[in-house]
Amino acid sequence: MLVIANNNLIFCQSSGNNPFKSSKYGYTIIIPSGFKQATATGRNIDLKLVNADGTSILINVSPRRPEEYNITAHDYSKEMFEKEFRQYTPQTAISRAEKTYISGEKAFLIYYTNPSNSTKALEIYTFKGSNAFVFTATSKTSQFQNYESIFLKTFNSFKF
């Protein structure tokens, strides 16, 4: 699997990408070239990957809340996330939201920008068993286009 951006080979499973297996949750994911594992400081972050320019990929795993057992990630909506974001970061704007799948599980994907720190991110939400998974990839808004396909390919390499 190859991704070429600005005439540079960025992602190739056969050259330099390392698999990661979570000792706590058992999932696997391919760490893209140029990213290194870093110490996570936030709650429930099982994996943090960073690039030299500060671009990051996070996997957050938390216990599913009781009300989440009655829904799937396909029940989420753009409006629900807009309401949630308004409480904490009102300047955040969701530009895209859609139902998708990750590792065969129903998932919900959103793209958003945060003008206060000039970042753009994509997040994928899904459930598996008693856990809720949130995949977050963030870069400077000006660099997002260079990383978007890497983010998506990395998340698509995720296996439960």
Secondary structure by P-SEA (a helix, b strand, c coil): ccccccccccccccccbbbbbccccbbbbbbcccccccccccccccbbbbcccccbbbbbbccccccccccccccccaaaaaaaaaaccccccccbbbbbccccccbbbbbbbbccccccbbbbbbccccbbbbbbbbcccccccccaaaaaaaaaaccc
